[in-house]
């Protein structure tokens, strides 16, 4: 199992396994901090036959101090065998009211069945007038 694609974005949509990402980003520039925003999240996970079964994916968000934000995502994955040697799971989410409490480098941590898979960074910086 391998995370092939991860991005935060303005919008993410999954249409029958086709992932559409609008406005991929690494920096969030709100007009004011603290605030709440709409944030999209898109992932494509490569799986193979040894990954078969029910899994739980957890996506956690951490502030620059390493404290968890109250926005954990928990997703149940049911990985089924296919005739292909490799298969993919596409995942899209829209987070309404995502909290931006402070500027700096934030982290997104992804785990499957409690095993860390990846950590990604994003920045929060107040928009300059």
Secondary structure, 3 states (H helix, E strand, C coil): CEEEEEEEEEEEEEECCEEEEEEEECEECCCCCCEEEEEEEEEEEEEEHHHCEEEEEEEEEECCCCCECCCCEEEEEEECCCCCCEEEEEEEEEEEEEEECCCEEEEEEEEECCEEEEEEEEEECCCCC
